[in-house]
Amino acid sequence: MPAVFLAGFLPMLLVAFAYRELNKAMPDCGTSFTWTVKAFGPKIGWMCGWGLVIATIIVLSNLAGVATSYFWLLAGEISGSESVAALDGNKAVHILTCLTLIAAATAISYRGMTATKGVQYTLVGLQLVVLAVFVGMALTKAGSFETSVDFSWSWMNPFAVQSFAAFTAGLSLSIFMYWGWDACMATNEETTGSEKTPGRAALIAMVVLVGSYLATGIAAQMVVGSGEKGLGLANPGDLRQRLRRPRRPRHGPHARHPALRRGPGLAAASLQTTFIPVARTVLAMATYEALPKSFTEVHPVFKTPGRATVVAGVATGAFYTVMTLVSEHVLVDTIYALGLMICFYYALTAFACVRYFRKELFRSFRDFAFKGLMPLLGGLMLTAVFGKTLYDMWDPAYGSGSAVLGMGSVFVIGVGLLLLGVVIMLVMQRRSPAFFRGEVLTKETPSLVVAD
């Protein structure tokens, strides 16, 4: 597990350098969309923006679902009642709670970056404190259980993973886990020192992420091991029982369930902050005539892309409600398909950096390393993961195990969503021919400025 975290961190770090360099040259809330349009042209740029938007909508809906489940689990733990925790299994209650959380997150994001910042400081700060306590307690209890194991440096070696299929699956998952560090880039024009601060914030976020994942992974394995019996991390039955059937412990209502205390805050913080990039990407695409002009509306007081934020919230709620009522298997498979879209738009952004700065690459060693070599390697790594994931998705056993015409449903969903983007792009091409002719957004176009 720690080795996979490190392996997934490498391409993300390399791509983060591409984001930093592109942000220095042209800070724009459209980020990947704007940069790839300037590097490769309108169509590739539009598809890159679509990949970001659709991936974010899907993950927003699932984050809301996770926050809802943890909310009722925590409520059951506090009350000591399994019947309260079981309310999450009531589809009507679950959906209503989920929609309430989405509405609250949308309202906070709608009120601007100042309100968003305050909520994030509180929720993320709480998460890090609880996580630090968990890691500390786990390390002090290491060796106390039959399944406990001693630390080994082989845990940090990607080549020690015996199954290549397991490694690539874990790599795809770890890339998804790191996803989101680029949210600060979408607020570059709302940030003091917009040319440098977001880039530094992205790199700091990456370091915090890899540090927290490694600490948690190592501590968890040391205290309970990774076996399939007893408390082992690979015992799905025991994990399911501990999370889905909370019981009141002897040493306070939360002593045995630190995840329950952290879970609602973690999911709520991720849900709330994920509205930031999608709303601002839609705002930029609309401003440059790649989407309908109605999405360019900025609130006169809060200075936020109001319509884009509200529409993102409505789309998230509608998507989750429909998928939950129709088929939970489809909902699960959309999560598996997310890695495909994340690799898609991150890789395009990395390649856009190389192409945009191609005339500057040999001016200095720094330019060659940070504008060329590192983004290129990051893009190639993500392209390889994209291809391998696409191949694995063809197997119906991937994801929920369902199939469509012999193809895995995850493959159908992932490729289908990208093809849906092509269809919408063709419709927009008829409505906004100037953008697709390259007349609206060019390399010389100034950034779109939104100030909070």
N, C-alpha and C positions, 0 to 999 in steps of 0.2 A: 504493500500500500504506500509507504513513504517513497519508494522508488518510482512508482507511477506518478505520484504528486510532483516529484522532481522532473520527470520526463515531460509531463504536461506543462510544467512551468517554463521550460526552455523556449518553445515556440511562442508562448504568450509574451515572454520578456522581449524576444526579438521583434515581435510585432509592435510591442509598446514603444520601442525606439522609433519605428516608422510613424506611429501616431504623434510622438513628440516632435519629430522633425517637420512633419506636415503641418502640425498646429503652429509651430514657430513661423512658418512661411505664410500660412493663410488660416488664421483662426476663424472658424465658421461653425455655427451650431449644426450645420448639416453633416459635419465630420466626414464619414466614409463616403456618403453620397456625393458631396461637393468635391472632395478630393479625387475620387475615381472619375467623375465627369471631366474634371480638368486634365486628368492624365490620359484617360482612354476614350473619352467621348460620351455622349448622352445615353446611349443604350446600355452600355456596360455599367455606367454610373447609376442609371435608374434601377437596374437589377440589383446592384449592390445595396442601394437604399431600401429596396423591397425586402431583401434578405434580412436586413436589420429590423425593419418594421414588423414583418410577420413573425420573426423569431421572438421579438419582444412581446407581441400580443399573446402568443402562445404561453410564454413563460409567466406573464402577468396572471393569466387565468389559473395556472397551476400553482403559483405562489399563493394566490388567494385561497385555493383549496387546501394547501398545506397549513396556512395560518388558521383556517377554520377548524381543521382537524385537531391541531395542537391547542386551540382555544378551548374546545370542549373536553379534551383530555385533561387540560389544566384545571378547568372548572370542576371536573369530576374528582380530581386529586384533592383540590382544596376542600370540596364539600364532603369528601369521603364516600361519595355515592357513585356506584357503577352505572346507575340508571341515567345520571346526568352525563357521564362520559359517553354513554350509548346514544345520546341524542345526535351525535355526529353521523350515526348510521341511518338516521331518519332523513331521507332525501330532501324533503321539503324544508326541514330545519337547516340542513347543511347548505342548501342553495341560498336560502334567505340570509343566513349568517355570512356566507361568502359574498353576496351582493352588497351587504352592509359594509364589509371591510373594503371592498373595491370602491364604493362610494366615498368612504372616509379618506382613503388614499388619494382618490381623484381630487377631492376638495382641498386637501393639504397642498398637493402639487399645483392646483389652480391658483392658490393664494400667493405663490411666488417662492423664490429661492430662500428668502429670509425665514419664512415659516418652515420650509422643507429642511433647512439647515438645523433649526432648533430640534425638530423631531429626530433627525438623523443622529445628532450628537447624543441625544438621550438613549435612543434604542441601540445604536451601535456601541456606545460606551457600556451599556448594561450587558450586552452580549459578550464583549471582550472581558469584562470583569468575571462573569459567570464561567466563561471558557477558561480563564486563567485559574480560577478556583478548581474547576473540574480537572484540569491537567495536573495541578499541584496535588490534589487528593489522590488521583490515579497513580502518580509516581510514588507517593508515600505508601500506597497500599500494594504496590507491585510485589509479587512474591507471596501474597497473603492467601491466594486461591489456588486450587489444584490446577487450573488452566493457565496460570500466570507463566510468563516466559521472560527470559533475560534478553536485554537489548543485544542486537547483532548489527554490525556495520553492513552486512549483506542486505539488510532491509533498504539501504540507500542505493543499492546497485541495480539499475534497470536490467542488466544482463543476467541477474540472478533469477528473474521471473522465468519459470520453466515453460510456461505455455505462451506461445506467441499470440494466439487468439485471445487469451485472457489479457495479455499485455495491451494489445491494440484496443480491446473493448474498454479497459481501464483508462487508456490514454484518451479515448474519445470522451469518456465520462469526466476525466480531470480537466479537459479543455472546457467542457460545459461548466464545471465548478468554478473555474477561474473567470469565466465570462462575467462582465459587468464593470471591470476596472476602468473601462473607457467612458463610463457615464459622466465623469468630470469633464471630459473633452467637449461634451454637448453643451456645457455651460461656459465655454471659453470666453465668449464675448460678454458674459455677465460677471466675469471674474477680474479682480484687480491684478494687473500683470498678466493679461490674457495670453501673451506670447510664450511665457515660461511656466507660470503657476500650474495650469492644468497638466502639462507634461510631467512636471515634477510630482504632482499629486498622483498621476497614473502609476509612475514607477514606485512611489512609496506604497500605494495600494497593493501593487504586485508583491512587494516584499512582505507586507503584513499578511497577505493571503497565504503565501507559501509558508511563512513562519507559523501561522496558526494551524494550517493543515498538517504540517509535519509534526508539530508538538502534540496535536490531538491524536494523530495516527499512531505515533510512537507510544504515547502514554496509554492509549486504549489497548494496544497489543500487549504491552508489558503487564498490564493489570489483569486482563482476562484472556489473553491469547487470541489466536485466530482459528481455532479448531471448530469442528462442527458439533461438539458435545458441550453440555453444561453452559457456562457463561461465554464460551467462545464466540467471537464475532461472526463466524460463519454458520452459526446455529440459527437459522431463520425462524424456527418455531419458538425458541426462547425469546428472541428479540420481539417477535410479534406479540407474544404474551405480555412481555414487560411494557410495551408501548400501548397496546390496545386494551389491556385489562389492568389499569392502574389500581393499586391497592394502597390503603393508608398505612404507611410504615410506622415503626415504633419511635423514630427520632424526628418527628415533625412531618408535616404534610408533603414536603418536597425532597426529603433527604435521599430517597432512593431514585428520584427521577429528575436529575439536573437538566436533562434534555427538555423536560416539560416546561421548566422555567425559562429556558432559552429559546425554545422553539417558536412560540407566538411572536416574540420580539424580533427574532431573526427573519421569519417569513414576512412579518409586517414591514420591517425596515426595507427588505429587498423589494417588496411589492411597491412601497411608496416611492422609492428612489428610481425604480425601473420606468416610471412614467416620464422621467426627465428626458432621456435620449429619444424615446419614440415621438414624444410631442414636438421636440425641437427638430428632429429629422423631417417630420411631416411639414412643419412650418417652413423649413428651408426648401423642401421640394415644391411646396406650393408657391413660395416667393419666386422661385426660378421657373415657374410655370410647368413643372413636371407633374403637379397634382392640381385639383381645382383651387381657384383663388380664395374660396371661402375659408380655407385653412390658414390663411395669412393673418387672421384676426388676432390682435394682441390686446389683452385687457388694459384699459387706460390707466387703471390704478395699480394693479399687481404686476403689470409688465410681463405677463406670461402668455404663451400661445394658448389662449383660453379654449377656443373651439377644438383645436387639435387634442388638447388634454381631455376634454369632455368626451370627444368621439372615441379616443383610446379607451377611456373607462367604460363607455357603453359597449364597444366592440369586445372588450375583455369579458364583461359580464354576460353578454349574449353568447359568446363562444363557449364559455364554461357551462352555462346553463344548458345549451343545446347538447353539447358533448356528454354531459352528465346524464341527461334524460335519454339520449339515444343509445350510447354505449360507453361504458367506462373503459373498455378495451381500446377503443379509438383514442380516448383521452390519454391513456398510458402510452400508446404508440406515438402520439404527437410529441411527447417528451423525448422519446428515443430519437425522433427525427430532428430534434433541435440541434444536435451536434453537427449535423450536415450543413444547416444554414449558418451556424456560427463560423465553421471553417470556411464556408463560401465567402462571406463578406469580410472576414478578417484577412484571408489570403489575398483577396482583391485589393484591399487597402494596402497591404504590404507591398504588392507588386506596383501599385500606383505610386508609392514613395520612390521606388527605384526608377520608374519611368519619368516621373515629374522632375527629379533631380539628376537625370542622366547626364546633363551637360556640366554638372558640378562635381561629379563623383571623383574626379582625379585632381581636384584642386588641392586637396590635403588628405592626409591619412584619416583624419576624423570624418570628413565627408564620405570617404570611401567606406569606412566601417559602419557609420550610423545611418547614412542615407542609401547605401548600396548593399554591402555584404550582409549585414544583420537582417534587414527587412527581407532580402531575397531568400536567405536561409529559412527565416520564419515562414514566409509564404510557401516555400517548397515543402516544408514539414507539414503545414496545415493542408496543403493540396494532397499530400500522400495520405494523411488521415482521412480526408474527404473521400478519396478514391477507395481506400480500404473499407471505410464505413459504408459506402454505397454498395460495395460488393457484398459485405456481410448482411446488409439490409434485405438483399434479394431472398435470403433464406427465410421462410415463414416462421422458423423457430426464433428469429430475432424479435424481441419485444414481447407482445402478449401471446404470440404463437398463431395469430390469425393470418389468413392469406386471401388474396384477391387475384383470381385467374392464375393461380400458381405462384404469384409473386408475394413476398412478405408485405403485410399491410404497412409496416414502417417505411419500406421502400416506396410504396404507392403514395403514402402521405407526404414524405419528404420531397420526392420528385414532383408530385402533384402540386404542392404548394409553390415550388419554383416555377412550374409551368403556368400556374395561375397568375404569377407575376408577369410572365411574358404576355398573357392575354390582356391583362389590365394595361400593360405598357403599350400594346398595339392600339387599345382604345384611346389612351391618352395621346398617342401620336397623332390621331385624327383630330383631337380637340386642341392640342397645343403643338402644332407643327414647327413653330419657331424654336422651341427648346430642342426638339429632336434634330433640327437642322444645325444645331450648334450656334445659334444666334443670341441666346439669352445668357448662358453660363459659359464663359470662356476663361482662359488662364489669367486674363487681365481683370476679370470681374471682381470688384471689391467685396469684402465680407459683409454678411448680413448681421447687423448689430441689434441686439435686444438687451436692454439694461434693466435690472431690477432695482 
